[in-house]
């Protein structure tokens, strides 16, 4: 009798727990939606190195083997035989006049909407290896090279190199940024220089790896970000603050920076991407949506979708879960 009563008590407890579990069951979390585009879809190469979005909303994709342009449906391929100076696209810049510039190891290419025009040492560049390009508010084009910075304006060339403490901090220039106040920022392998058209200011870190700059970015608040070998640093006009793996950044080597419409900052590394809301880092890699970990570039479209250029995995579009 005791055993039977015990059995009924156990059964009742089980049924009660089951009913509660059914009543309070948690729905599966809605995750961000990822779409991957590769050579199977029309991308010229899965080795994506840089991204930009043009005024028409098209994705401009620079790869190690040419240029792809994607309007969301159709793909356009641009190769050397189509007019660009070299197939290895290191950097893309869309000028204020909406024309397109490409930086390559063999010079720079400019598309004015009709035809391509190429620039190398023969045309006037200090060095034909171009790492980055920026165009300022008067239409002058600034080229980052391993031998300093070249400026091209009104058919004339001017070159800027290291000269004691009164000019460019170092000749190995990897990044150019023209900010909203028309200041020119140059990220080198040995620090950062800012030029306002008259005077130079140099910024150096106490740690050498933080002076090795890969990319620079201006956010919606006018702050300047630098992706370096030693983390990502932000300048508020007075001071620099650096975030590293010690602050939960995914990896210290930051080669891509972007900002979404909510003000979150995105950083690309060889081990994935980190989103930073000002307090907390959230990471994205092969474990939660990306096809590979190596993120070379990041851009945000008009709908606040995040696009990742990856090395080996092609192009990735991420629609945030709140936008699904």
ZAVEX-777227 format. One record per residue (C-alpha): x, y, z; residue number from 0. Coordinates in Angstrom, 2 decimals. Example, Ala and Ser with C-alpha at 12.3 -4.5 7.8 and 13.67 -1.06 7.14 Angstrom:
% ZAVEX-777227
+---------+---------+---------+-----+
:       x :       y :       z : num :
+---------+---------+---------+-----+
:   12.30 :   -4.50 :    7.80 :   0 :
:   13.67 :   -1.06 :    7.14 :   1 :
+---------+---------+---------+-----+
***
This chain:
% ZAVEX-777227
+---------+---------+---------+-----+
:       x :       y :       z : num :
+---------+---------+---------+-----+
:    0.00 :    0.00 :    0.00 :   0 :
:    2.82 :    2.32 :    0.88 :   1 :
:    4.57 :    1.58 :   -2.36 :   2 :
:    1.42 :    2.32 :   -4.35 :   3 :
:    0.84 :    5.63 :   -2.51 :   4 :
:    4.44 :    6.54 :   -3.15 :   5 :
:    3.97 :    5.71 :   -6.83 :   6 :
:    0.90 :    7.95 :   -7.09 :   7 :
:    2.71 :   10.78 :   -5.36 :   8 :
:    5.59 :   10.48 :   -7.82 :   9 :
:    3.18 :   10.40 :  -10.75 :  10 :
:    1.33 :   13.48 :   -9.52 :  11 :
:    4.61 :   15.33 :   -9.01 :  12 :
:    5.74 :   14.39 :  -12.53 :  13 :
:    2.49 :   15.56 :  -14.10 :  14 :
:    2.66 :   18.84 :  -12.17 :  15 :
:    6.24 :   19.47 :  -13.25 :  16 :
:    5.39 :   18.57 :  -16.85 :  17 :
:    2.45 :   20.97 :  -16.86 :  18 :
:    4.59 :   23.78 :  -15.48 :  19 :
:    7.35 :   23.06 :  -17.96 :  20 :
:    4.90 :   23.23 :  -20.85 :  21 :
:    3.40 :   26.44 :  -19.53 :  22 :
:    6.74 :   28.22 :  -19.06 :  23 :
:    8.78 :   26.71 :  -21.90 :  24 :
:   11.20 :   29.24 :  -23.42 :  25 :
:   10.95 :   29.90 :  -27.14 :  26 :
:   14.17 :   29.42 :  -29.12 :  27 :
:   16.09 :   32.67 :  -29.29 :  28 :
:   15.81 :   34.47 :  -32.65 :  29 :
:   19.35 :   34.77 :  -33.95 :  30 :
:   20.92 :   37.15 :  -36.45 :  31 :
:   20.43 :   36.01 :  -40.02 :  32 :
:   23.58 :   35.41 :  -42.10 :  33 :
:   23.77 :   35.16 :  -45.89 :  34 :
:   27.06 :   34.17 :  -47.49 :  35 :
:   28.04 :   35.13 :  -51.04 :  36 :
:   30.94 :   33.34 :  -52.71 :  37 :
:   32.28 :   32.62 :  -56.18 :  38 :
:   29.37 :   30.21 :  -56.53 :  39 :
:   27.04 :   33.22 :  -56.45 :  40 :
:   29.09 :   35.48 :  -58.74 :  41 :
:   31.76 :   36.99 :  -56.48 :  42 :
:   35.05 :   37.21 :  -58.37 :  43 :
:   37.08 :   35.77 :  -55.46 :  44 :
:   36.45 :   34.60 :  -51.91 :  45 :
:   39.57 :   36.49 :  -50.79 :  46 :
:   37.79 :   39.75 :  -49.92 :  47 :
:   40.12 :   42.53 :  -48.77 :  48 :
:   38.01 :   45.70 :  -48.70 :  49 :
:   34.40 :   46.89 :  -48.96 :  50 :
:   32.55 :   50.12 :  -49.65 :  51 :
:   28.92 :   51.02 :  -50.41 :  52 :
:   28.42 :   53.47 :  -53.27 :  53 :
:   25.75 :   56.23 :  -53.40 :  54 :
:   23.42 :   53.84 :  -55.29 :  55 :
:   23.62 :   51.35 :  -52.44 :  56 :
:   25.72 :   48.87 :  -54.40 :  57 :
:   28.37 :   46.84 :  -52.63 :  58 :
:   31.87 :   47.51 :  -54.03 :  59 :
:   34.04 :   44.52 :  -53.20 :  60 :
:   37.81 :   44.53 :  -53.56 :  61 :
:   39.44 :   41.13 :  -53.65 :  62 :
:   42.87 :   39.65 :  -54.23 :  63 :
:   41.81 :   38.85 :  -57.81 :  64 :
:   39.76 :   41.79 :  -58.99 :  65 :
:   36.70 :   43.89 :  -58.24 :  66 :
:   33.07 :   42.82 :  -57.83 :  67 :
:   30.06 :   45.13 :  -57.75 :  68 :
:   26.83 :   43.73 :  -56.28 :  69 :
:   23.45 :   45.50 :  -56.35 :  70 :
:   21.67 :   42.84 :  -54.30 :  71 :
:   20.74 :   40.82 :  -57.36 :  72 :
:   23.29 :   41.24 :  -60.13 :  73 :
:   27.06 :   40.94 :  -60.15 :  74 :
:   29.51 :   43.00 :  -62.20 :  75 :
:   33.14 :   41.94 :  -62.47 :  76 :
:   36.06 :   44.29 :  -63.17 :  77 :
:   39.48 :   42.87 :  -64.04 :  78 :
:   42.76 :   44.25 :  -65.34 :  79 :
:   41.58 :   43.75 :  -68.90 :  80 :
:   38.62 :   46.00 :  -68.06 :  81 :
:   40.91 :   48.89 :  -67.16 :  82 :
:   42.10 :   48.66 :  -63.55 :  83 :
:   45.85 :   48.81 :  -62.95 :  84 :
:   46.18 :   45.62 :  -60.87 :  85 :
:   44.00 :   42.77 :  -59.67 :  86 :
:   45.00 :   42.94 :  -55.99 :  87 :
:   42.64 :   45.55 :  -54.50 :  88 :
:   43.96 :   46.71 :  -51.12 :  89 :
:   41.64 :   49.63 :  -50.43 :  90 :
:   38.56 :   51.33 :  -51.89 :  91 :
:   37.61 :   54.98 :  -51.53 :  92 :
:   34.52 :   56.79 :  -52.79 :  93 :
:   35.32 :   60.47 :  -53.24 :  94 :
:   32.99 :   63.39 :  -52.41 :  95 :
:   32.24 :   63.66 :  -56.14 :  96 :
:   31.07 :   59.99 :  -55.95 :  97 :
:   33.88 :   58.71 :  -58.18 :  98 :
:   35.69 :   55.50 :  -57.28 :  99 :
:   39.34 :   55.02 :  -56.31 : 100 :
:   41.19 :   51.73 :  -55.91 : 101 :
:   44.53 :   51.22 :  -54.14 : 102 :
:   46.73 :   48.34 :  -55.33 : 103 :
:   50.36 :   47.17 :  -55.00 : 104 :
:   50.96 :   48.42 :  -58.55 : 105 :
:   49.36 :   51.87 :  -58.37 : 106 :
:   45.91 :   53.43 :  -58.11 : 107 :
:   42.88 :   53.31 :  -60.40 : 108 :
:   40.19 :   55.98 :  -60.72 : 109 :
:   36.79 :   55.49 :  -62.33 : 110 :
:   34.99 :   58.73 :  -63.24 : 111 :
:   31.78 :   57.00 :  -64.27 : 112 :
:   32.89 :   56.53 :  -67.87 : 113 :
:   36.43 :   55.22 :  -67.93 : 114 :
:   39.33 :   54.13 :  -65.76 : 115 :
:   42.48 :   56.19 :  -65.36 : 116 :
:   45.55 :   54.67 :  -63.68 : 117 :
:   48.33 :   56.24 :  -61.64 : 118 :
:   51.74 :   54.80 :  -60.81 : 119 :
:   55.26 :   56.08 :  -60.21 : 120 :
:   55.37 :   56.93 :  -63.92 : 121 :
:   52.45 :   59.34 :  -63.54 : 122 :
:   53.92 :   60.93 :  -60.41 : 123 :
:   53.32 :   58.75 :  -57.36 : 124 :
:   56.14 :   58.59 :  -54.84 : 125 :
:   55.80 :   54.80 :  -54.85 : 126 :
:   53.54 :   52.58 :  -56.96 : 127 :
:   52.51 :   50.54 :  -53.92 : 128 :
:   49.37 :   52.29 :  -52.67 : 129 :
:   47.96 :   51.11 :  -49.34 : 130 :
:   45.10 :   53.58 :  -48.91 : 131 :
:   43.51 :   56.61 :  -50.57 : 132 :
:   41.61 :   59.63 :  -49.27 : 133 :
:   40.09 :   62.62 :  -51.08 : 134 :
:   39.73 :   65.91 :  -49.23 : 135 :
:   37.12 :   68.66 :  -49.44 : 136 :
:   38.90 :   70.53 :  -52.24 : 137 :
:   39.29 :   67.41 :  -54.36 : 138 :
:   42.94 :   66.71 :  -53.60 : 139 :
:   43.76 :   63.00 :  -53.58 : 140 :
:   46.05 :   61.62 :  -50.87 : 141 :
:   47.88 :   58.33 :  -51.43 : 142 :
:   49.47 :   56.30 :  -48.61 : 143 :
:   52.65 :   54.58 :  -49.81 : 144 :
:   55.73 :   52.91 :  -48.26 : 145 :
:   57.71 :   56.06 :  -49.12 : 146 :
:   55.45 :   58.66 :  -47.58 : 147 :
:   52.30 :   60.39 :  -48.81 : 148 :
:   51.62 :   61.66 :  -52.31 : 149 :
:   49.09 :   64.43 :  -52.96 : 150 :
:   47.55 :   64.98 :  -56.40 : 151 :
:   45.53 :   68.11 :  -57.14 : 152 :
:   44.95 :   70.20 :  -60.25 : 153 :
:   47.30 :   67.96 :  -62.24 : 154 :
:   50.18 :   68.66 :  -59.80 : 155 :
:   51.95 :   66.26 :  -57.42 : 156 :
:   53.33 :   66.98 :  -53.97 : 157 :
:   55.05 :   64.51 :  -51.64 : 158 :
:   55.29 :   64.41 :  -47.86 : 159 :
:   57.92 :   62.38 :  -46.03 : 160 :
:   59.43 :   62.09 :  -42.59 : 161 :
:   61.49 :   65.13 :  -41.64 : 162 :
:   62.65 :   65.29 :  -38.04 : 163 :
:   59.61 :   66.12 :  -35.88 : 164 :
:   58.02 :   68.69 :  -38.18 : 165 :
:   56.21 :   66.51 :  -40.73 : 166 :
:   55.06 :   62.95 :  -41.29 : 167 :
:   56.04 :   60.71 :  -38.38 : 168 :
:   57.19 :   57.88 :  -40.65 : 169 :
:   57.29 :   57.04 :  -44.35 : 170 :
:   55.64 :   53.60 :  -44.10 : 171 :
:   52.05 :   54.84 :  -44.37 : 172 :
:   49.23 :   52.31 :  -44.32 : 173 :
:   46.07 :   54.38 :  -43.79 : 174 :
:   44.67 :   57.75 :  -44.89 : 175 :
:   41.60 :   59.38 :  -43.37 : 176 :
:   40.16 :   62.79 :  -44.25 : 177 :
:   37.89 :   63.76 :  -41.36 : 178 :
:   34.78 :   65.95 :  -41.36 : 179 :
:   36.92 :   69.02 :  -40.57 : 180 :
:   39.19 :   68.30 :  -43.56 : 181 :
:   42.09 :   67.23 :  -41.35 : 182 :
:   44.26 :   64.55 :  -42.92 : 183 :
:   45.18 :   61.60 :  -40.69 : 184 :
:   47.97 :   59.20 :  -41.64 : 185 :
:   48.39 :   55.89 :  -39.89 : 186 :
:   51.92 :   54.57 :  -40.24 : 187 :
:   53.84 :   51.59 :  -38.92 : 188 :
:   55.38 :   53.90 :  -36.32 : 189 :
:   52.61 :   56.23 :  -35.14 : 190 :
:   49.92 :   58.59 :  -36.39 : 191 :
:   50.27 :   62.03 :  -38.00 : 192 :
:   47.57 :   64.67 :  -38.41 : 193 :
:   47.90 :   67.47 :  -40.96 : 194 :
:   45.52 :   70.44 :  -41.15 : 195 :
:   47.10 :   71.90 :  -44.28 : 196 :
:   49.60 :   73.99 :  -42.34 : 197 :
:   50.89 :   72.13 :  -39.29 : 198 :
:   51.61 :   68.55 :  -38.32 : 199 :
:   50.81 :   66.82 :  -35.04 : 200 :
:   52.26 :   63.42 :  -34.15 : 201 :
:   50.64 :   60.87 :  -31.85 : 202 :
:   52.77 :   58.09 :  -30.38 : 203 :
:   51.86 :   55.30 :  -28.01 : 204 :
:   53.87 :   54.02 :  -25.08 : 205 :
:   53.61 :   50.54 :  -26.63 : 206 :
:   55.13 :   49.96 :  -30.07 : 207 :
:   52.42 :   47.62 :  -31.33 : 208 :
:   49.81 :   50.36 :  -30.86 : 209 :
:   51.83 :   52.58 :  -33.23 : 210 :
:   51.49 :   50.05 :  -36.07 : 211 :
:   48.27 :   51.29 :  -37.71 : 212 :
:   46.25 :   49.29 :  -40.25 : 213 :
:   43.13 :   51.42 :  -40.66 : 214 :
:   41.45 :   54.64 :  -39.45 : 215 :
:   37.79 :   55.62 :  -39.12 : 216 :
:   35.74 :   58.64 :  -38.04 : 217 :
:   32.52 :   57.85 :  -36.17 : 218 :
:   29.23 :   59.78 :  -36.00 : 219 :
:   30.48 :   61.74 :  -32.97 : 220 :
:   33.61 :   62.92 :  -34.77 : 221 :
:   35.90 :   60.61 :  -32.82 : 222 :
:   38.86 :   59.10 :  -34.64 : 223 :
:   39.45 :   55.35 :  -34.36 : 224 :
:   42.66 :   53.54 :  -35.26 : 225 :
:   42.92 :   49.80 :  -35.78 : 226 :
:   46.41 :   48.72 :  -34.80 : 227 :
:   48.59 :   45.73 :  -34.09 : 228 :
:   48.01 :   46.41 :  -30.40 : 229 :
:   44.23 :   46.83 :  -30.26 : 230 :
:   41.83 :   49.58 :  -31.31 : 231 :
:   42.30 :   53.17 :  -30.11 : 232 :
:   39.85 :   56.08 :  -30.10 : 233 :
:   40.68 :   59.79 :  -29.94 : 234 :
:   38.08 :   62.15 :  -28.46 : 235 :
:   39.93 :   65.33 :  -29.42 : 236 :
:   42.14 :   65.35 :  -26.36 : 237 :
:   43.03 :   61.82 :  -25.30 : 238 :
:   43.44 :   58.37 :  -26.78 : 239 :
:   41.80 :   55.32 :  -25.18 : 240 :
:   42.83 :   51.85 :  -26.28 : 241 :
:   40.85 :   48.61 :  -26.08 : 242 :
:   42.65 :   45.28 :  -26.22 : 243 :
:   42.07 :   41.64 :  -25.38 : 244 :
:   42.45 :   42.68 :  -21.76 : 245 :
:   39.18 :   44.62 :  -22.23 : 246 :
:   37.56 :   41.60 :  -23.98 : 247 :
:   38.33 :   42.68 :  -27.55 : 248 :
:   38.41 :   39.46 :  -29.59 : 249 :
:   41.97 :   39.96 :  -30.88 : 250 :
:   44.46 :   42.82 :  -30.76 : 251 :
:   45.21 :   42.96 :  -34.50 : 252 :
:   42.35 :   45.14 :  -35.81 : 253 :
:   42.14 :   45.65 :  -39.56 : 254 :
:   38.55 :   46.84 :  -40.03 : 255 :
:   36.33 :   49.40 :  -38.26 : 256 :
:   32.69 :   50.37 :  -38.83 : 257 :
:   29.77 :   51.93 :  -36.96 : 258 :
:   26.12 :   50.90 :  -37.14 : 259 :
:   23.07 :   53.14 :  -36.83 : 260 :
:   22.75 :   52.41 :  -33.10 : 261 :
:   26.26 :   53.70 :  -32.47 : 262 :
:   27.80 :   50.26 :  -31.95 : 263 :
:   31.37 :   49.96 :  -33.17 : 264 :
:   32.47 :   46.91 :  -35.15 : 265 :
:   36.03 :   45.64 :  -35.39 : 266 :
:   37.39 :   43.01 :  -37.78 : 267 :
:   40.22 :   40.65 :  -36.81 : 268 :
:   41.68 :   37.39 :  -38.09 : 269 :
:   39.71 :   35.57 :  -35.39 : 270 :
:   36.32 :   37.13 :  -36.12 : 271 :
:   34.52 :   40.40 :  -35.47 : 272 :
:   33.77 :   42.24 :  -32.23 : 273 :
:   30.80 :   44.54 :  -31.63 : 274 :
:   31.31 :   47.19 :  -28.95 : 275 :
:   28.38 :   49.12 :  -27.47 : 276 :
:   30.60 :   51.34 :  -25.36 : 277 :
:   30.60 :   48.92 :  -22.45 : 278 :
:   30.37 :   45.33 :  -23.67 : 279 :
:   31.99 :   43.38 :  -26.47 : 280 :
:   30.04 :   40.76 :  -28.43 : 281 :
:   31.92 :   38.44 :  -30.74 : 282 :
:   31.06 :   36.86 :  -34.10 : 283 :
:   33.01 :   34.02 :  -35.70 : 284 :
:   32.53 :   30.55 :  -37.14 : 285 :
:   30.72 :   29.49 :  -33.99 : 286 :
:   27.77 :   31.85 :  -34.56 : 287 :
:   27.35 :   32.70 :  -38.21 : 288 :
:   30.52 :   33.58 :  -40.10 : 289 :
:   31.86 :   31.09 :  -42.66 : 290 :
:   35.48 :   31.78 :  -41.62 : 291 :
:   37.09 :   33.77 :  -38.83 : 292 :
:   39.32 :   36.13 :  -40.84 : 293 :
:   37.36 :   39.40 :  -41.20 : 294 :
:   39.17 :   41.90 :  -43.40 : 295 :
:   36.50 :   44.58 :  -43.81 : 296 :
:   33.13 :   45.70 :  -42.44 : 297 :
:   30.50 :   48.13 :  -43.76 : 298 :
:   26.94 :   48.98 :  -42.68 : 299 :
:   24.19 :   49.54 :  -45.24 : 300 :
:   21.20 :   51.92 :  -45.19 : 301 :
:   19.03 :   49.26 :  -43.51 : 302 :
:   21.58 :   48.78 :  -40.72 : 303 :
:   22.66 :   45.39 :  -42.02 : 304 :
:   26.28 :   44.49 :  -41.31 : 305 :
:   28.42 :   43.28 :  -44.22 : 306 :
:   31.66 :   41.42 :  -43.58 : 307 :
:   34.44 :   40.87 :  -46.10 : 308 :
:   36.30 :   37.71 :  -45.20 : 309 :
:   39.53 :   36.15 :  -46.39 : 310 :
:   38.57 :   32.76 :  -47.76 : 311 :
:   34.88 :   32.87 :  -46.96 : 312 :
:   33.64 :   35.54 :  -49.36 : 313 :
:   31.09 :   38.24 :  -48.53 : 314 :
:   28.66 :   37.95 :  -45.62 : 315 :
:   25.47 :   39.90 :  -44.96 : 316 :
:   24.18 :   39.91 :  -41.40 : 317 :
:   20.60 :   41.03 :  -40.73 : 318 :
:   20.27 :   41.80 :  -37.02 : 319 :
:   17.73 :   39.69 :  -35.14 : 320 :
:   15.75 :   42.80 :  -34.19 : 321 :
:   15.35 :   43.63 :  -37.89 : 322 :
:   14.06 :   40.21 :  -38.92 : 323 :
+---------+---------+---------+-----+
***
